[in-house]
Amino acid sequence: GTSTSQASNGLTMTVSSTLSEENFAVFGNNNTSNTSTSDLPSDVVVRSARIWQVYKSGSVSADVTIDINAATDNTPTVGVADNYKLLHRIGTSGNFTKVATASVVGDVSVYEITFSGVTLHKGFYVIAATDSDNL
């Protein structure tokens, strides 16, 4: 195990300690680019069409970083951290719910958004924004 994952089309995770047989997370994505306006909570206007599926065992908390350009193939106007939300849903359909607000917005030429200390759950994750220009 390592403390930083390989990227999955824009998403990487960093944990504070090396994962183990009891505590680990595996993830991949649907290989879809661009954005979507479906299945959103009330104050979010757009999300990535790329959806990452996470399977985890035990207790895993991670800093989740998403490169918007790698995830959506867009070059957005990067906004402030409060504009970005990490959304989750358990199944393949239904509305997403907010699980985290971004804590760090990287250099605007990199398009990286970080969500700190996210307690991971099994299911599906997307990055979303409260302003359509930010994704």
SVG drawing of the C-alpha trace seen along z (x, -y; Angstrom):
<svg xmlns="http://www.w3.org/2000/svg" viewBox="-33 -32 36 40">
<polyline fill="none" stroke="black" stroke-width="0.4" points="0.0,0.0 0.9,-3.6 -0.4,-6.9 -1.1,-8.5 -3.1,-6.8 -2.5,-6.7 -4.8,-9.1 -8.0,-7.8 -8.8,-10.4 -8.4,-13.3 -9.0,-11.9 -6.3,-11.1 -6.5,-10.3 -4.0,-10.8 -4.3,-9.2 -2.3,-10.0 -0.9,-6.5 -0.4,-3.5 -3.5,-1.5 -3.8,2.1 -5.7,5.3 -8.3,4.1 -8.5,0.5 -8.3,-0.3 -10.2,-1.9 -10.3,-0.9 -11.7,-3.3 -12.2,-3.7 -14.4,-5.8 -16.9,-5.7 -14.6,-7.3 -17.1,-10.0 -16.0,-13.6 -17.8,-17.0 -20.5,-18.0 -24.1,-17.2 -26.9,-19.0 -28.8,-15.9 -29.2,-14.3 -28.1,-17.4 -28.8,-18.7 -30.5,-22.1 -27.7,-24.7 -25.4,-23.0 -25.9,-23.8 -23.4,-21.5 -21.4,-18.3 -18.8,-16.3 -20.3,-13.7 -17.3,-11.5 -18.4,-9.5 -15.9,-7.6 -17.0,-4.4 -15.3,-3.7 -15.2,-0.4 -13.7,-0.6 -13.1,1.7 -12.8,0.6 -12.3,-3.0 -10.7,-5.3 -10.4,-9.0 -8.6,-10.8 -7.8,-14.1 -9.5,-13.8 -8.0,-15.9 -9.7,-16.3 -8.2,-17.9 -11.2,-19.4 -9.5,-19.5 -8.5,-15.8 -12.0,-14.9 -14.2,-16.9 -11.8,-17.9 -12.9,-21.5 -10.7,-24.5 -13.0,-26.4 -12.7,-29.6 -11.4,-28.4 -13.5,-29.8 -13.1,-30.0 -13.0,-26.8 -16.6,-27.3 -17.9,-26.9 -16.8,-23.3 -18.7,-20.3 -17.9,-16.6 -21.1,-14.7 -21.9,-11.0 -24.7,-8.5 -24.8,-4.9 -26.4,-3.4 -26.1,-4.0 -29.2,-6.2 -30.9,-8.8 -29.8,-12.2 -26.3,-12.9 -25.8,-14.4 -23.1,-16.8 -20.4,-15.2 -17.6,-17.9 -16.8,-21.5 -13.4,-22.1 -10.7,-23.2 -8.0,-24.2 -8.2,-25.5 -4.8,-24.9 -3.0,-27.0 -5.5,-28.2 -3.4,-26.7 -3.6,-23.2 -7.4,-23.1 -6.9,-21.0 -9.5,-21.1 -8.9,-19.4 -11.4,-18.1 -9.6,-17.5 -10.4,-14.7 -13.2,-13.0 -14.6,-9.9 -15.0,-7.6 -18.1,-5.5 -18.9,-2.8 -20.6,-4.3 -20.3,-6.9 -18.6,-10.4 -18.6,-13.4 -17.2,-17.0 -19.8,-19.7 -19.9,-23.5 -22.3,-26.2 -21.4,-28.2 -21.5,-26.7 -18.4,-28.6 -16.3,-26.7 -16.6,-23.3"/>
</svg>
